[in-house]
Each structure stands twice: as C-alpha cells, then as structure tokens.
Amino acid sequence: MAITLTERAAQHVSDFLAKRGKGLGIRLGVKTSGCSGMAYKLEFVDAPSDDDITFDSHGVTVFTDAKSPAYLDGTELDYSKEGLNEGFKFNNPNVKNECGCGESFNV
C-alpha cells in the first residue's frame, strides 16, 4: 500500500512548507462529496493524529487517516503548471469514473 508524489509535486510541497515556516508534510484523504460520491482533500499537517498512516515520498511526508488508503492505494500526486493554470493532479488507479466537472470520483 502506498501513496506517492512525483518529484515535481514533492518540490512544490517542500517549497511551500519552507515559505510557510512550519509543517510536517501534507495530508491526503477522501471525503463524501459531489455527484460521483468521493472527493479528495489535501491540507498541510502541523501535528500528526494518533491514527495517521504515513508515507515518505521524495523527502515529503504524506499523512492519511485510517479509512482513506482503501480509496487511495497506488495514488500518485503530481503538480503541473500550464500557462496561468497550476495545481495538483491525482493519478488514482482505483477510480472507476469521475463526474463531468472532475471534482468527484467513484471507486
């Protein structure tokens, strides 16, 4: 079981944590939302939770809660910048379909 970052995503997170001046890594999880059922949640971690599962990827610690790995196993988080658009992209092999707007998915 693993959640990984591309080198580009890890560098972006590392740079942002350095500018922020604090943080242990990022938390990736899922929540019930949207028309397809699930949505990703991504936030910075300043203090770990007791039930956290952690992964290290390119020097960045990725935290997740105990229920999310069932939906995120094998996910790779990438970061891209195309023109004025930039952001994270979730490459999740478990996704069966996504809603038309791309905000939610179904496993």
One Martini backbone bead per residue (centre of mass of N, CA, C, O) as a GRO file, in nm:
protein
  107
    1MET     BB    1   0.096   0.036   0.023
    2ALA     BB    2   0.059   0.362  -0.152
    3ILE     BB    3   0.172   0.707  -0.151
    4THR     BB    4   0.271   0.943  -0.401
    5LEU     BB    5   0.518   1.161  -0.540
    6THR     BB    6   0.638   1.363  -0.739
    7GLU     BB    7   0.902   1.560  -0.772
    8ARG     BB    8   0.736   1.816  -0.834
    9ALA     BB    9   0.542   1.795  -0.590
   10ALA     BB   10   0.756   1.783  -0.367
   11GLN     BB   11   0.882   2.057  -0.428
   12HIS     BB   12   0.631   2.228  -0.384
   13VAL     BB   13   0.581   2.147  -0.091
   14SER     BB   14   0.858   2.226   0.023
   15ASP     BB   15   0.844   2.525  -0.056
   16PHE     BB   16   0.581   2.591   0.099
   17LEU     BB   17   0.680   2.508   0.382
   18ALA     BB   18   0.911   2.713   0.390
   19LYS     BB   19   0.733   2.969   0.358
   20ARG     BB   20   0.547   2.900   0.605
   21GLY     BB   21   0.748   2.781   0.856
   22LYS     BB   22   0.570   2.509   0.865
   23GLY     BB   23   0.557   2.162   0.888
   24LEU     BB   24   0.546   1.800   0.809
   25GLY     BB   25   0.324   1.803   0.568
   26ILE     BB   26   0.074   1.607   0.407
   27ARG     BB   27  -0.282   1.561   0.363
   28LEU     BB   28  -0.447   1.271   0.236
   29GLY     BB   29  -0.792   1.240   0.132
   30VAL     BB   30  -1.138   1.156   0.184
   31LYS     BB   31  -1.474   1.254   0.081
   32THR     BB   32  -1.800   1.307   0.088
   33SER     BB   33  -1.886   1.406  -0.253
   34GLY     BB   34  -2.065   1.487  -0.494
   35CYS     BB   35  -2.187   1.307  -0.777
   36SER     BB   36  -1.975   1.045  -0.733
   37GLY     BB   37  -1.899   1.056  -0.387
   38MET     BB   38  -1.588   1.157  -0.409
   39ALA     BB   39  -1.321   1.351  -0.250
   40TYR     BB   40  -1.052   1.537  -0.219
   41LYS     BB   41  -0.809   1.600   0.044
   42LEU     BB   42  -0.589   1.885   0.116
   43GLU     BB   43  -0.327   1.933   0.368
   44PHE     BB   44  -0.160   2.057   0.621
   45VAL     BB   45   0.086   1.941   0.868
   46ASP     BB   46   0.157   2.010   1.219
   47ALA     BB   47   0.000   1.755   1.351
   48PRO     BB   48  -0.040   1.448   1.433
   49SER     BB   49  -0.232   1.173   1.442
   50ASP     BB   50  -0.282   0.873   1.595
   51ASP     BB   51  -0.407   0.730   1.305
   52ASP     BB   52  -0.180   0.771   1.123
   53ILE     BB   53  -0.055   0.736   0.799
   54THR     BB   54   0.271   0.700   0.648
   55PHE     BB   55   0.461   0.857   0.381
   56ASP     BB   56   0.753   0.860   0.176
   57SER     BB   57   0.825   1.127  -0.077
   58HIS     BB   58   1.085   1.293  -0.170
   59GLY     BB   59   1.095   1.408   0.148
   60VAL     BB   60   0.783   1.370   0.192
   61THR     BB   61   0.518   1.370   0.410
   62VAL     BB   62   0.241   1.146   0.404
   63PHE     BB   63  -0.082   1.179   0.522
   64THR     BB   64  -0.335   0.949   0.663
   65ASP     BB   65  -0.608   0.805   0.725
   66ALA     BB   66  -0.745   0.492   0.790
   67LYS     BB   67  -0.971   0.500   0.541
   68SER     BB   68  -0.825   0.609   0.268
   69PRO     BB   69  -0.641   0.375   0.143
   70ALA     BB   70  -0.873   0.221  -0.003
   71TYR     BB   71  -0.884   0.477  -0.222
   72LEU     BB   72  -0.540   0.543  -0.253
   73ASP     BB   73  -0.402   0.309  -0.358
   74GLY     BB   74  -0.145   0.413  -0.583
   75THR     BB   75  -0.129   0.708  -0.558
   76GLU     BB   76  -0.040   0.998  -0.755
   77LEU     BB   77   0.107   1.311  -0.698
   78ASP     BB   78   0.081   1.593  -0.895
   79TYR     BB   79   0.241   1.884  -1.062
   80SER     BB   80   0.108   2.158  -1.255
   81LYS     BB   81   0.204   2.400  -1.523
   82GLU     BB   82  -0.030   2.585  -1.741
   83GLY     BB   83   0.028   2.872  -1.762
   84LEU     BB   84  -0.217   2.993  -1.541
   85ASN     BB   85  -0.229   2.694  -1.466
   86GLU     BB   86  -0.236   2.532  -1.137
   87GLY     BB   87  -0.176   2.198  -0.988
   88PHE     BB   88  -0.310   1.918  -0.870
   89LYS     BB   89  -0.276   1.564  -0.953
   90PHE     BB   90  -0.470   1.264  -0.953
   91ASN     BB   91  -0.330   0.931  -0.973
   92ASN     BB   92  -0.593   0.692  -0.964
   93PRO     BB   93  -0.640   0.343  -1.006
   94ASN     BB   94  -0.941   0.322  -0.854
   95VAL     BB   95  -1.093   0.475  -1.060
   96LYS     BB   96  -1.397   0.444  -1.242
   97ASN     BB   97  -1.524   0.745  -1.207
   98GLU     BB   98  -1.620   1.077  -1.315
   99CYS     BB   99  -1.719   1.370  -1.315
  100GLY     BB  100  -1.753   1.627  -1.538
  101CYS     BB  101  -1.584   1.839  -1.346
  102GLY     BB  102  -1.364   1.664  -1.159
  103GLU     BB  103  -1.441   1.669  -0.831
  104SER     BB  104  -1.533   1.364  -0.854
  105PHE     BB  105  -1.553   1.011  -0.742
  106ASN     BB  106  -1.534   0.651  -0.813
  107VAL     BB  107  -1.464   0.306  -0.674
   0.00000   0.00000   0.00000
